[in-house]
Amino acid sequence: MSVTRRVAIVTGASQGIGAGLVAAFRQQGYQVIANSRSMPPSDDPEIHSVAGDIGDRDVAERVISEGLGRFGRIDTLVNNAGIFVAKPFVEYTVDDYNSVLSVNVSGFFHITQAAVRQMLAQGSGHIVNITTTLVDHAVDGIPSVLASLTKGGIAAATKSLAIEYAKRGIRANAVSPGVIRTPMHSPDTWEALAGLHPVHRMGEIKDVVDAVLYLDGAQFVTGEILHVDGGQSAGH
């Protein structure tokens, strides 16, 4: 068990931004605890996979306990897991509501609470939350009330956490992306999605990964909501 190397947790780690974050943290020499519903075991001994629904408190606590058992500490938690359901507000079902709140809110709350307890014991730690620029800049034609309700709350909670624990060695920041080119967007939508951003391109996974790594190393930065959205939140 290593107690000298830095350890990161990434939720929603099986594909897209999450998989990019796992690879990037490993390149930086971190040991990584990777979670998603269907997270397969890793051949890399420095990656510990924990499969399960992060909205379930038992799963969240298992991510922490297994990570500590394997690597001995937790330095960074990236709350990347999230779901987006684009429907007109009046068409959201109770199942939609419960699913989005489970992943986006419970999936943040339970694991962050457990991680902060460990970070307090260590005297240091960093939380990075992945939100969405739609919180700040709603777009006509992209219904996003549940995203704003949940991820907007996470953005506010980021600042509260940053202030509550600023004197105890724990930082909290967020990355607020625009539309990122991941497998969830089919190629026939790319041109339209690019047009949502003033720079007229979609973001790449590396854009978000670079922002997370910057925040992780920026020791004088806490309570920041870093927009990685091609200027979308600034205006059109």
PyMOL commands that set and color helices and strands:
alter all, ss='L'
color gray80, all
select helices_A, chain A and resi 16-27+57-71+89-91+94-122+133-135+145-164+166-168+187-194+205-217
alter helices_A, ss='H'
color red, helices_A
select strands_A, chain A and resi 7-11+31-36+47-51+76-79+125-130+170-177+225-228
alter strands_A, ss='S'
color yellow, strands_A
deselect
rebuild
show_as cartoon
